[in-house]
Every structure is written in structure tokens, then in C-alpha cells.
């Protein structure tokens, strides 16, 4: 299992929100300096979210330029999401050095969009399953609730060419509240490809439990930036 430290971009600045709400959480400053720090601990992947893109429906050119600098100047692999709702946006993100795309809102009503992205770009493609506490999916920067349940979504994704699933427990995102491991276990049973988990991780014990559930990767942000998990401890999953 790999740990992917997260960098969430808001108007070119690195931030960490609680449950995606603007103005909450931490302001972390220069994302390039942060990426350099992450790389210094030996991490090979960084999960980058374009929060502005998720809200506006298309990646921010400013934030994409930061992604390109991280990929090219620092040399880590980038998993990227936020506003990828067209083939053009997917192609542009991959052209900036992104290796893995996370596709959210765009696939819910047209699962074939995942196939189009796989066929058109050279990136790995993960379908985002961003779950609220009631088991239904959230979209458009977590501002809208879909009729799809998590299990319904996973069955749809299984019929596409997507390389796997990016599963977020939104109700604990940024809260350090800890994952619902039972739900992770149920998702793992349904996902045959890559499974990347995000949401509420607060301790090394959480990471060990997720590893035992055969999760392929875990995105961690608030726990690292608040000191709940030390960078040295986390680096064993680099």
C-alpha cells in the first residue's frame, strides 16, 4: 500500500479544507515548497486536487501550471482531480505531466466518458466514488447529491475501462474522524482494479487497518499537516 500526501489547490495556494467547505481547515502556503518537502521524505506520488476546478467545472489554468511544475521540476508522480468533465480537460491535464486522473461528476450520467478518457489519454483513470454518510454519492465539488448509491456506482464502473476507483468518505474528510472500515471492506470486495482511499485518516493504526483491507493507496492530508501522523512514520508507506 502506498501513501499519497495531498495538496489541495485554491487560487494557487495549498490548503486543507474540512469536508470540502471553503474557509475551513488549514492554509499551507506555497504548493511547490510543500511538494519539495513531500518529495524529500521519499514519497513517489502526490495527490493534487484543483478545488477551483471542482467548483467551476473545468481545471484552473493557474493550478494546472503548478501541477506541471511539480511534475517536471520535482519529479514525483501526480494523481490529479478537480473539474475533469471533458475530454479536452483530461488531455490537457495529462499533457502537464499528470500520470493518474480522478474523474468525478462527469461519469455519473455517462459512464462511457471513462472509456473515452482511457482511449484518448495516456493516463491511468480512476472513477471517483465520493460518498456521503447515507451511502449516496456527492458531485460538483461535493455540493450536490446524486441518486446513485456507492454499490450502484461500483457496478457501473466495473463495466468500463477505468483502471480503478478513488473512494472518498466525504463526511469524515479533513476531520480526523477515522474511516468506516466496514464500508471500505465492502468497497474492496466490489473493486477488481486499483482502490485508492481518502477520508478521515488520523493515525498509523488507521493506515495499518486499511493496508489489512488490501487498499492499494491512501490519500492523507490533515493528519500529516496537523502532526497527527509524523512525516517519518508516514514515509514507511512511501
C-alpha positions, 0 to 999 in steps of 0.5 A: 500500500502506498501513501499519497500526501495531498495538496489541495489547490485554491487560487494557487495556494495549498490548503486543507479544507474540512469536508470540502467547505471553503474557509475551513481547515488549514492554509499551507502556503506555497504548493511547490515548497510543500511538494519539495518537502513531500518529495524529500521524505521519499514519497513517489506520488502526490495527490493534487486536487484543483478545488477551483476546478471542482467548483467551476467545472473545468481545471484552473489554468493557474493550478494546472501550471503548478501541477506541471511544475511539480511534475517536471521540476520535482519529479514525483508522480501526480494523481490529479482531480478537480473539474475533469468533465471533458475530454479536452480537460483530461488531455490537457491535464495529462499533457502537464505531466499528470500520470493518474486522473480522478474523474468525478461528476462527469461519469455519473450520467455517462459512464462511457466518458471513462472509456473515452478518457482511457482511449484518448489519454495516456493516463491511468483513470480512476472513477471517483466514488465520493460518498456521503454518510447515507451511502449516496454519492456527492458531485460538483465539488461535493455540493450536490447529491446524486441518486446513485448509491456507492454499490450502484456506482461500483457496478457501473464502473466495473463495466468500463475501462477505468483502471480503478476507483478513488473512494472518498468518505466525504463526511469524515474528510479533513476531520480526523474522524477515522474511516468506516472500515466496514464500508471500505471492506465492502468497497474492496470486495466490489473493486477488481482494479486499483482502490485508492482511499481518502477520508478521515485518516488520523493515525498509523493504526488507521493506515495499518487497518486499511493496508489489512483491507488490501487498499492499494493507496491512501490519500492523507492530508490533515493528519500529516499537516496537523502532526497527527501522523509524523512525516517519518512514520508516514514515509514507511508507506512511501 
